[in-house]
Amino acid sequence: MAIKHAAEYRDPEIARNLAARIRRVCRRPIRLMEVCGTHTMSIFRHGIRSLLPEQITLISGPGCPVCVTSQADIDAFVGLARNPEVIVTTFGDLMRVPGSGSSLQREKARGADVRVVYSTMDAVDIARANPDRPVVFLGVGFETTAPTIAAAVLHARQSGITNFLVYPAHKIVPPALEVLASNPEIRIDGFILPGHVSVIIGLEGYREFFDRHRIPCAVTGFEPADILEGILALARQIESGRPALENRYRRAVSDQGNPKARALMQQVFQVADAQWRGLGTMAGSGLVFRKELAGHDAVARLGIEPVPVPEPAGCACGQVLAGIKTPPQCALFGKPCTPTQPVGPCMVSSEGTCAAYYRYGRHEGA
């Protein structure tokens, strides 16, 4: 089906047509994981589950960068906010994420200098205006945001702004797919791959993973027709027994992605092991500063040592991120844990699976 114009991606008739084709193709139960948190929200917002045959189960994965940030890192962020010399800058999603005993929002209410910014360059401007104080940007995100943070670091270095620091807590998506594909607790028949990350790493960014596991994969966009086209592609692969790595988001994603963005990222950061909430420590799944740019590394400059801490008691966020549980299977969901009183990050973030289930899931019987 050729879809040429933006409005067509939300056309109900096109969506119904795609859903009918999926029903004709799908003859047996299949389990598909949408890796991206934006996909999770879009699937709920547009009622995608209600259009699909009962044979298809959609599982939400670890695609929310705030959610997969370890509890140790969240506590380190709160600790930074308690330092009266430091100005903490962050995107808004992190403000309400609960640490072991507090959150950035609570610390700000107590007088800490925590500022929400809309771009990393805003944080650079704050550092320029406050040369006598370290300004720390909390670097949380996937390959999508890491290049913009790298660009800000290089700009600060070239401008002689030595008090601009970044706490590097970025994650890389393909290693997470490796862990998910090997997890004996879940069975995934196909992956709906993230659109935003794929803009940067390209279709070929998943090639090694696909060649090793031969699990059907499709990159999709975020509109209803995008998602349904991706599901149709995966259903065809599964039913035919011919797994493939497909790009169903060609208006934004190319085979090679964005080499300039990746070059920026690689100029500032290098791959390292990283701790993910729900998935544990994964080799080569995070980014740390290169030695020549360590002057902008908040962890090195301020002597930060994240301390491992347990997950909040009773919170199943980690299992939700790993696809082992759905939010309603958590004893805290919708009871002590709500968007106004979150226990874990999955209920806080705009891309969190628990937040999506709480807001939309009851309308779909999830």
C-alpha positions in Angstrom: 0.0 0.0 0.0 1.5 3.3 -1.1 1.0 6.1 1.4 2.2 9.5 0.1 0.7 12.3 2.2 0.9 13.0 5.9 -2.8 12.9 6.6 -3.1 9.4 5.2 -1.0 8.0 8.1 -4.0 8.8 10.4 -6.8 7.9 7.9 -9.2 5.5 9.7 -10.1 3.8 6.4 -6.5 3.0 5.7 -6.0 1.8 9.2 -9.0 -0.5 9.0 -7.8 -1.8 5.6 -4.4 -2.6 7.0 -5.9 -4.3 10.1 -8.1 -6.5 7.8 -5.0 -7.5 5.9 -3.2 -8.4 9.1 -6.2 -10.6 10.1 -6.0 -12.4 6.8 -2.3 -13.1 7.1 -2.1 -14.0 10.8 -3.1 -17.6 11.4 -1.4 -18.4 14.7 -0.5 -16.7 17.9 2.4 -14.3 17.7 4.1 -12.0 20.2 5.6 -8.7 19.0 7.6 -6.3 21.1 7.6 -2.6 20.4 10.9 -1.5 21.7 10.2 2.3 21.7 8.2 4.1 24.4 6.8 6.5 21.8 5.4 3.5 20.0 3.8 2.2 23.2 2.1 5.5 23.8 1.0 5.8 20.1 -0.4 2.2 20.2 -2.5 3.0 23.2 -3.5 6.5 22.1 -4.8 5.3 18.7 -6.4 2.1 19.9 -4.2 -0.1 17.8 -4.7 -3.2 20.0 -8.4 -3.1 19.4 -7.8 -3.3 15.6 -5.7 -6.4 15.8 -6.7 -10.1 15.8 -6.6 -11.9 19.1 -3.7 -14.0 17.9 -1.4 -10.9 18.1 0.0 -9.9 21.5 1.9 -6.6 21.7 4.6 -6.5 24.4 6.1 -3.2 25.5 9.9 -3.1 25.9 12.6 -1.0 27.4 12.2 1.9 25.1 11.8 4.7 27.7 15.2 6.2 28.5 14.2 7.7 31.8 12.7 4.3 32.8 15.8 2.3 32.1 18.0 4.6 34.0 19.3 2.8 37.1 18.1 3.6 40.6 21.8 4.3 41.4 22.0 7.0 38.8 18.7 8.5 39.9 20.0 8.7 43.4 23.2 10.3 42.1 21.1 13.0 40.3 19.4 13.7 43.6 22.7 13.9 45.4 24.0 16.4 42.8 20.9 18.6 43.4 21.7 18.6 47.1 25.1 20.1 46.4 24.6 23.9 46.9 27.5 24.7 44.5 25.9 22.8 41.6 23.3 23.9 39.1 21.5 20.8 37.8 19.9 21.1 34.4 17.6 18.4 32.9 14.7 17.7 30.6 11.4 17.7 32.4 10.8 13.9 32.4 13.4 13.3 35.1 12.0 15.8 37.6 9.4 13.5 39.2 11.2 10.2 38.9 11.5 8.9 42.5 14.9 8.0 43.9 15.4 6.0 47.1 14.3 8.9 49.3 13.6 11.9 47.2 13.3 13.3 43.6 14.7 16.3 41.7 11.3 17.9 42.0 11.3 17.6 45.8 14.8 18.9 46.1 13.9 21.9 43.9 11.0 22.5 46.3 13.4 22.5 49.2 15.6 25.2 47.5 18.0 23.2 45.2 19.0 24.9 42.0 17.4 22.5 39.5 16.4 23.9 36.2 14.3 22.3 33.4 15.8 23.1 30.0 14.4 22.5 26.5 17.7 21.8 24.8 21.3 21.0 25.8 22.4 24.4 24.5 20.2 26.0 27.1 22.3 24.4 29.7 25.5 25.7 28.0 24.0 29.2 28.2 23.3 28.7 31.9 27.0 27.7 32.4 28.1 30.7 30.5 26.0 33.0 32.7 27.3 31.3 35.9 31.0 30.8 35.4 31.8 30.3 39.1 29.4 27.3 39.5 29.5 23.8 37.9 26.4 23.4 35.7 25.6 19.7 35.2 23.3 18.4 32.4 21.8 15.0 33.2 22.6 13.1 30.0 19.8 10.5 29.8 18.6 9.1 26.4 19.4 6.7 23.6 21.3 7.3 20.3 18.7 10.0 19.5 19.8 12.5 22.0 23.5 11.6 22.5 24.6 13.5 19.3 23.0 16.7 20.5 24.6 16.5 23.9 28.0 15.7 22.2 27.5 18.9 20.0 26.9 20.9 23.2 30.0 19.5 24.8 32.1 20.4 21.8 30.6 23.9 21.6 31.3 24.5 25.3 34.9 23.3 24.8 35.5 25.6 21.8 33.9 28.5 23.7 36.1 28.0 26.8 33.1 27.2 29.0 34.8 24.8 31.3 32.0 24.7 33.9 29.6 22.9 31.6 29.5 19.3 32.7 27.4 16.3 31.6 26.5 13.2 33.7 26.7 10.5 31.0 23.9 8.0 31.5 23.1 7.3 27.8 22.1 3.9 26.6 22.5 2.1 23.2 19.6 0.1 21.9 21.0 -2.9 19.9 22.6 -4.6 23.0 19.3 -4.5 24.7 17.8 -6.4 21.8 20.4 -9.1 22.3 19.4 -9.5 26.0 15.7 -9.5 25.2 16.1 -12.1 22.4 18.0 -14.4 24.8 15.7 -14.1 27.7 14.1 -17.5 28.5 11.2 -15.8 30.5 9.7 -14.2 27.4 9.1 -15.3 23.8 9.4 -12.7 21.2 8.4 -13.6 17.6 9.2 -10.2 16.1 10.5 -6.7 17.0 8.9 -3.4 16.1 12.1 -1.3 16.0 12.2 2.3 17.2 11.8 5.1 14.7 13.8 7.9 16.3 16.9 5.8 17.2 16.8 4.3 13.6 17.1 7.8 12.1 20.5 8.0 13.7 21.8 4.4 13.5 20.0 3.4 10.3 18.6 0.0 9.3 22.2 -1.3 9.2 22.6 -0.5 12.9 20.6 -3.7 13.6 22.3 -5.9 11.1 24.6 -7.8 13.4 21.7 -8.5 15.8 19.5 -9.7 13.0 22.1 -11.9 11.4 22.8 -13.5 14.8 19.2 -14.2 15.9 17.2 -14.2 12.7 14.1 -12.7 14.5 11.7 -10.8 12.2 12.3 -7.0 12.6 10.7 -3.9 11.2 11.4 -0.2 11.7 8.2 1.8 11.8 7.1 5.4 12.3 4.6 6.5 14.9 1.3 7.1 13.2 -1.4 4.4 13.1 -0.7 3.4 9.5 3.0 3.3 10.2 2.6 0.9 13.1 0.0 -1.3 11.3 2.3 -1.5 8.2 5.1 -2.7 10.5 2.9 -5.3 12.2 1.7 -6.5 8.8 5.3 -6.8 7.6 6.2 -8.8 10.7 3.1 -11.1 10.4 4.0 -11.9 6.8 7.6 -12.7 7.8 6.5 -15.0 10.6 3.8 -16.8 8.6 6.1 -17.3 5.7 9.0 -18.5 7.9 11.3 -15.9 6.1 12.6 -13.5 8.7 13.9 -10.1 7.4 15.1 -6.8 8.6 12.6 -4.3 7.0 12.5 -0.6 6.9 8.8 0.6 7.0 9.8 4.2 7.8 11.7 5.2 4.7 10.5 8.8 4.8 12.7 9.3 7.9 15.1 6.3 8.1 17.8 5.3 5.6 20.0 2.2 5.5 23.0 4.1 6.9 21.2 6.5 9.2 22.9 9.8 10.0 26.7 9.5 9.8 27.3 13.1 10.9 25.3 12.6 14.1 27.1 9.4 14.8 30.5 11.0 14.2 29.7 13.7 16.7 28.6 11.1 19.3 31.8 9.1 18.7 34.0 12.2 18.9 32.9 12.8 22.5 31.8 9.4 23.8 33.0 5.8 23.7 31.0 2.6 24.2 31.1 1.1 27.7 29.2 -1.3 29.9 26.0 0.1 31.4 23.4 -0.7 34.1 19.8 -0.8 32.8 16.8 -1.0 35.1 15.2 -4.4 34.5 17.9 -5.7 32.2 21.0 -5.5 34.4 24.5 -4.7 33.3 25.0 -5.1 29.6 28.3 -5.0 27.8 28.7 -2.2 25.3 25.3 -0.7 26.0 26.3 2.7 27.4 28.4 5.7 26.6 31.1 7.4 28.7 33.4 10.4 27.9 36.6 9.9 26.0 39.7 10.8 28.0 40.4 13.9 26.0 37.1 15.4 27.0 37.0 14.2 30.6 37.0 17.9 31.7 33.3 17.9 30.9 32.5 14.7 32.7 30.5 15.4 35.8 31.3 12.0 37.2 35.0 12.5 37.0 35.1 16.2 37.8 32.9 16.0 40.9 34.0 12.6 42.1 30.5 11.0 41.8 30.3 7.4 42.8 26.8 5.9 42.1 25.9 3.4 44.8 23.9 0.3 43.8 20.5 0.3 45.6 17.5 -2.0 45.4 14.4 -1.2 43.3 11.4 0.3 45.2 9.7 -2.4 47.3 7.0 -4.1 45.3 7.6 -2.1 42.1 7.6 -4.3 38.9 9.0 -1.6 36.6 12.1 -3.6 35.8 10.0 -6.6 34.8 7.7 -4.4 32.8 10.7 -3.0 30.9 12.0 -6.5 30.2 8.6 -7.6 28.8 8.1 -10.2 31.6 5.1 -8.5 33.2 2.4 -6.0 32.1 1.6 -3.1 34.4 -1.7 -4.5 35.7 0.3 -7.5 36.9 2.1 -5.2 39.4 0.5 -5.2 42.8 1.2 -1.4 43.1 -0.3 -0.4 39.7 -3.1 2.1 40.0 -3.3 1.7 43.8 -0.4 3.2 45.7 1.4 3.9 42.3 -0.4 6.5 40.1 0.9 9.3 37.9 0.4 11.8 40.8 2.1 9.5 43.3 4.5 7.3 41.3 6.5 4.6 42.9 8.7 3.8 39.9 9.7 5.7 36.7 7.5 3.7 34.4 4.5 5.6 35.8 6.2 9.0 35.5 7.7 9.3 32.0 5.7 10.4 29.0 7.0 7.2 27.4 6.5 5.0 30.4 4.6 1.8 29.9 2.7 2.0 33.2 1.7 5.6 32.4 0.4 4.5 29.0 -1.6 1.6 30.6 -3.0 3.9 33.3 -4.0 6.6 30.9 -5.3 4.5 28.0 -5.3 0.8 28.9 -8.6 0.7 30.7 -10.3 1.8 27.5 -8.9 -1.2 25.7 -9.5 -3.7 28.5 -5.7 -4.1 29.0 
